[in-house]
Amino acid sequence: MELRNYETVFILTPLLNEVQVGETVEKFRQVLKENGAEIIHEENWGLRKLAYPIQKKSTGFYVLVEFKAPSTIVNPLELAYRRDEKIIRFLTTALDKHAVSYNERRRNGEMNQQKQAKKEKEAQAS
């Protein structure tokens, strides 16, 4: 079975403490591994303000996980999200080759280096 690249972002309720957030993230990491996924990258964005209230909450803990897995993984993963009341919103997307290369460059810090180099050139010019 062919492995595809995926990215999932989920928002946890702000009522959790750091230990509970870690346990919940570990739970979904195990769901991925049990279904044959290879986790490439994981980012905890922390507590952030939501664009609009969801379930009468205006903040949430954002977590991003990038993984490589067979296409059959999406249904069990999203079913686990729906069953967990700590999750207030989630989104799983399949990544094309351009998104994969963008994520690699972003992880390696190339995006910030390009911005920094541009600022340095502007500073030298003035």
N, C-alpha and C positions, 0 to 999 in steps of 0.2 A: 504494500500500500504506500502511495506517495505521501511524503510529509510536506505540509504547507506551513508557511509562517503566519502566525496570528498575533494579535495584540488585544488584550482585554483590560478594560479600566472598570473598576467598581468603586462605589462610594458606600462607606460604612456609616452607620448612625453616629452622631457626635456624642452620644451618651456613654460610649465605651471608653475604658481607660487604655493605656498603652499596652498592657499585658493582654487584654481581651482583643485588641486590634491585631497583635502579633499572633495570637492563637487562631483567629479567624483567617488571617492571611495564610498561615501554615496549613489550615484545613483545606483551602482551595489549591494550595501548592500540591498537597497530597492527592486531591481529585485529579489534577493534571497528570501527575506521575503515574497514578493507577491506570489511567487511560492511555499511557504510552507517549506522553509529552516530554519534550526536552526543554527545560526553562532556560531561555537565553539571557534574559535580563529582567530585573525587577526594580521598581522605583516606588518608594513610599513618599507621596507628595505632601503628606501631613493633613492637618485640619485646614480646610479652605472654605471660603464662603461660596454658597451655591448661587447660581444665576437667578433662581426663583425658588420659593419654598417647595419642598417635597415632604409629604407627610408631616406638615407643620414644623419642619426643621429648616433652618437657614444655613447651616454649616454641615460638613461631613468630612470624613477621612478618605482621601483619594489614594488608590493603589493602582499602579500600572504593572502588568506582567506581559512580557513578550516571550513567546514560546513557539516551538516547532512541533507539529503533531499531525496525525492523520485527520482527515476531514470529519471523521465520526466523533470527534471529541467535543464539538460545539454543543450538541444536544445535552449530554450528561453534565457538562460544565454549567450551562445556563439553567438546567433543572436544579442543580445544587444551589445556584444563586437565588432562584425563586423560592426555594424551600427555607432559606436562611433569613430570618426576620431582621438580622443585623444589616443586611444589604438593602440600601434604599434605591440604588440605581446601578445598572451595569450596561456595558457595551462590549461586544466582541467583534473584531473585524479581521478579515483575511488581508494580509499585506501583499502587495505586488512587489516586483523587483525594485522599483524606485523607492517605495516606502522602506524596504529592507535596507537599501544602501543609505538612505537618509538617516534611519535609526542608528546604523553603525557609525556614521560620521558624527551624529549627535552624542553617542556614548563615548566616542574617542575625544570629544571636545573640539572637533574641527570647526563647529559652528561659531563658538566663542572666539577661537583664534582668528577667524576671518573678520569678525566684527572688531576685535582688538587691533588687528593690522590696519584696518580701514581708519580707525580712530587715530592711530599713530601717524599714518600718512597725512591725515587732515591737520593734525597738530604740527607736524613738521612743515607743512605748506604755509601755515599762517604765522 
